[in-house]
Amino acid sequence: MRMMMQMSIPVESGNHAARTGALGASMQKILEAIKPEAAYFGSFDGQRGGFIVFDLQDPSQIPAIAEPFFLAFNAKVTFFPVMTPQDLAKAAPEIEKAVKEHGKAA
């Protein structure tokens, strides 16, 4: 299942990692293990952070993905199942079915 993980690194933890040279090296090592489809980094609510899109084959993989961020950066992580446009197109019949069965006219 395609997942998007949002992670944010507290300022002090990020500053310490940056000062010691661990920020880039640790992030690179973690990303090599996850093998993301895409990774985007920026600032969120005044903290370093990012969005990482990857394939989660089994929920038991969640600790292996989250723990390195917790341990290396004291990061907060949140997981979201996501779809591509092709996935959404495949879901259209089920959306239409839900509308017929559960939708109410406004």
Backbone hydrogen bonds, N-H to C=O, Kabsch-Sander energy under -0.5 kcal/mol:
donor,donor_aa,acceptor,acceptor_aa,energy
3,M,54,F,-3.1
4,M,80,F,-3.0
5,M,52,I,-3.0
6,Q,4,M,-0.5
6,Q,78,T,-2.8
7,M,50,G,-2.6
8,S,76,K,-2.2
9,I,48,R,-3.3
14,G,10,P,-2.8
15,N,11,V,-3.0
16,H,12,E,-2.4
17,A,13,S,-2.4
18,A,14,G,-2.6
19,R,15,N,-2.8
20,T,16,H,-2.1
21,G,17,A,-0.6
21,G,18,A,-0.7
22,A,17,A,-1.6
23,L,17,A,-1.8
25,A,21,G,-0.8
26,S,22,A,-2.8
27,M,23,L,-2.1
28,Q,24,G,-2.5
29,K,25,A,-2.2
30,I,26,S,-2.5
31,L,27,M,-2.7
32,E,28,Q,-2.2
33,A,29,K,-1.4
34,I,30,I,-2.0
35,K,31,L,-2.6
37,E,53,V,-2.6
38,A,53,V,-1.6
40,Y,51,F,-2.8
42,G,49,G,-2.5
44,F,47,Q,-2.9
47,Q,44,F,-1.8
48,R,9,I,-0.8
49,G,42,G,-2.2
50,G,7,M,-2.3
51,F,40,Y,-2.7
52,I,5,M,-2.6
53,V,38,A,-2.9
54,F,3,M,-2.4
56,L,1,M,-3.6
56,L,54,F,-0.6
57,Q,55,D,-0.8
61,Q,58,D,-2.4
62,I,59,P,-2.0
65,I,61,Q,-1.6
65,I,62,I,-0.5
66,A,62,I,-3.0
67,E,63,P,-2.6
69,F,65,I,-0.5
69,F,66,A,-0.9
70,F,66,A,-2.0
71,L,67,E,-3.2
72,A,68,P,-2.5
73,F,69,F,-1.8
74,N,70,F,-1.8
75,A,69,F,-1.7
76,K,8,S,-2.6
78,T,6,Q,-2.3
80,F,4,M,-2.4
82,V,2,R,-2.2
88,L,84,T,-2.3
89,A,85,P,-2.1
90,K,86,Q,-1.9
91,A,87,D,-1.3
92,A,88,L,-0.6
92,A,89,A,-0.9
94,E,91,A,-0.7
95,I,91,A,-2.0
96,E,92,A,-2.7
97,K,93,P,-2.2
98,A,94,E,-2.3
99,V,95,I,-2.3
100,K,96,E,-2.2
101,E,97,K,-2.3
102,H,98,A,-3.0
103,G,98,A,-0.6
103,G,99,V,-1.7
